[in-house]
Amino acid sequence: MSDERPIGIFDSGIGGLTVVKALRDLLPNENIAYLGDTARVPYGPKSPDTVQRYALELAGMLMKQNAKALVVACNTVSSVAIPALTKNFPVPVIGVIEPGARAALAVTRTKHIAVIGTRATIRSGAYEKTLRAMAQDVQVKSQACPLLVPLIEEGLLSDPVTEQMILRYLDPLLSGEVDTLVLGCTHYPLLTDAIARVLKRQIMIVDSAHNCARAVEQMLDQHGLRAAPLNNGKLQVALTDTPDSFLNIAREALHLSFGQIELRALP
């Protein structure tokens, strides 16, 4: 048996394309429908109730495309809306926080883990709660890095200014026994090389996008939802407002191929 229905992926904007890229690499036979809420980005400053309402709206739009699963490619949404999504929709729902936390615990040797993310994600404490639920003896340091997303969206992926900001945010965070860094924002994988250059020390970098993709693979197997092995998976990208220059930056940096962008009206 095979299931050719698309995997529905949504994000507050275009940063979630890092999750799409990881899924395309891991599961090239799967059809993917991506929906980015570019009309209402950023979600970080908004209240949890508002973010949850937006998430339910976007998920409902993907369900109208007959999505067989929902992937929340946004740490902010994952931190507040997974229970509501699971309750309201009859398909598996996966966010980025639990896979990232699980991967961090799998690679840390010292049980000292650092997490970086947007203000909303760090304020929610979602990574700390998830990590401590999995391992009570883990030590977690967190740091909001509000300037990194604007720098990424300007295409300054290898710019000295970006590296200065990475150093400013991470230097106090990575003191002591910290040996693992969780990239708690789906934009941040675009800075993996820059972060590695700045750190100049041995540290495990955990990319929530790739770990989310592996969790999706396991979920598809568990629920018998895999597409046929020889299927040529298609990627459809839709946005709720016209894209800005970051779409081209993401496309080039991630080597993603997709055709015409569809504009979707919000409910």
Summary of the structure (lengths in Angstrom):
residues: 267
radius of gyration: 17.6
end to end distance: 34.4
largest distance: 51.9
contacts: 939
relative contact order: 0.21
helix: 45%
strand: 16%
